[in-house]
Amino acid sequence: MEPEYYILDRLGKHTCFYRLNERGVYEELDVAQKGVIQSIVLKHFAFRIRDLEAQPPFETLIDDPLYQPFVLKSLQQERQQKEQALAEIERLRALLQQKS
């Protein structure tokens, strides 16, 4: 028996999450309170239930603390470098405007 299993329905009508209890019986997890599923099998694996349906853009997930452990560090670094470059361009533009 697997310690947990998830039923994911793309329409969201039958999506359920189950975990074995200490008696070896599957119990449905109450996700309404937290809205987050945290796996006990896969270390650090977690996701928001609403994100299953909303499917937010990848770019927003990079900044989300819940998903950051899953985003490749190289992607995080690349984004940070781009943001720094854009900030430098804006700083230089402001300097040029001051001199004009």
C-alpha positions in Angstrom: 0.0 0.0 0.0 1.2 3.5 -0.8 1.3 6.0 2.1 -0.7 8.5 0.0 -2.4 8.9 -3.3 -4.0 11.7 -5.2 -6.9 11.6 -7.7 -6.6 14.6 -10.0 -9.5 15.5 -12.1 -8.9 18.2 -14.7 -12.4 19.5 -14.2 -11.9 19.6 -10.4 -15.1 17.7 -9.6 -13.5 14.5 -8.4 -10.1 15.7 -7.2 -9.2 14.0 -3.8 -6.2 13.4 -1.7 -5.8 10.4 0.6 -3.2 9.3 3.2 -2.9 6.1 5.1 -3.6 6.5 8.8 -2.0 4.5 11.6 -4.6 1.8 11.3 -3.7 1.3 7.6 -6.9 2.9 6.3 -6.9 5.6 3.7 -8.4 8.8 4.9 -9.3 11.8 2.7 -7.2 14.8 3.6 -9.0 18.0 4.6 -7.4 20.5 2.3 -10.0 23.2 2.7 -8.3 24.8 5.7 -4.8 25.2 4.3 -5.4 24.7 0.6 -2.0 23.1 0.3 -1.0 19.5 -0.2 2.3 18.6 1.5 3.6 15.1 0.6 5.0 12.9 3.3 6.5 10.6 0.6 8.3 13.2 -1.6 10.4 15.5 0.6 9.5 19.2 0.1 6.8 18.3 -2.5 3.8 20.6 -2.0 1.3 22.5 -4.2 -1.8 24.7 -3.8 -5.1 23.1 -4.8 -6.2 26.3 -6.5 -3.1 26.2 -8.7 -4.2 22.8 -10.1 -7.2 24.5 -11.7 -5.8 28.0 -12.3 -2.5 26.8 -13.8 -0.6 30.0 -13.1 2.1 31.1 -15.5 5.5 29.6 -14.8 7.0 33.0 -14.2 4.8 33.6 -11.2 5.7 30.2 -9.7 9.4 31.2 -9.7 8.7 33.9 -7.1 6.4 31.8 -5.0 8.1 30.5 -1.9 6.0 27.3 -2.0 7.4 26.4 -5.4 10.9 27.8 -5.2 12.4 24.5 -4.1 11.3 22.9 -7.4 12.5 25.7 -9.7 15.9 25.1 -11.1 18.4 27.4 -9.4 19.8 28.3 -12.8 16.4 29.7 -13.8 16.1 31.7 -10.6 19.6 33.1 -11.2 18.9 33.9 -14.8 15.8 35.8 -13.8 17.6 37.7 -11.1 20.4 38.7 -13.6 17.7 40.0 -16.0 16.1 42.0 -13.3 19.4 43.5 -12.3 20.2 44.3 -15.9 16.8 46.0 -16.3 17.4 48.0 -13.1 20.8 49.2 -14.4 19.2 50.2 -17.7 16.6 52.2 -15.9 19.3 53.8 -13.7 21.3 54.9 -16.8 18.1 56.3 -18.4 17.4 58.4 -15.4 21.0 59.7 -15.4 20.7 60.6 -19.1 17.5 62.4 -18.5 19.1 64.4 -15.7 21.9 65.5 -18.0 19.5 66.5 -20.8 
